Amino acid sequence: MSFATAFLGLRENDTTEKQIAATVESVLQSISPECDVPDSLQNVRSSNLCYGVPMQWALGDGAQSKRTRGVLRERLTTFEPRLNTLSEIDVVENDDENSVTFVVVGTSQVGSDTETVDIQKRLSRMDQHVDSGG
């Protein structure tokens, strides 16, 4: 049994988009301590110390939303090598449901084909838990 199957619930027959969506969900549910790690420590920058999103992501003003999108782009570039390009990362807030929907659009290479990846994950601001159907 592989690590991905045992701990992430992934199956080998899952589509690449579904597998990437699981990584996006995992990154969004993980809290990063936001340590300032210099560029010279590349192994540390790609370790679990730098995995996840900032704890204050849910505070939600315009500047914070831009920063969160930048951090998410950086994390997915580092921790999800199946993504060739990230063309869009958007954060849509819903004050009525007290939730945030993350939209990630890009491409992945599957064999000799390039496939579009379009993932939406909705999280509660209160507990950073992914709601069903998002």
PyMOL commands that set and color helices and strands:
alter all, ss='L'
color gray80, all
select helices_A, chain A and resi 3-8+16-29+42-45+48-50+55-59+62-79
alter helices_A, ss='H'
color red, helices_A
select strands_A, chain A and resi 31-32+53-54+83-94+99-110+113-124
alter strands_A, ss='S'
color yellow, strands_A
deselect
rebuild
show_as cartoon
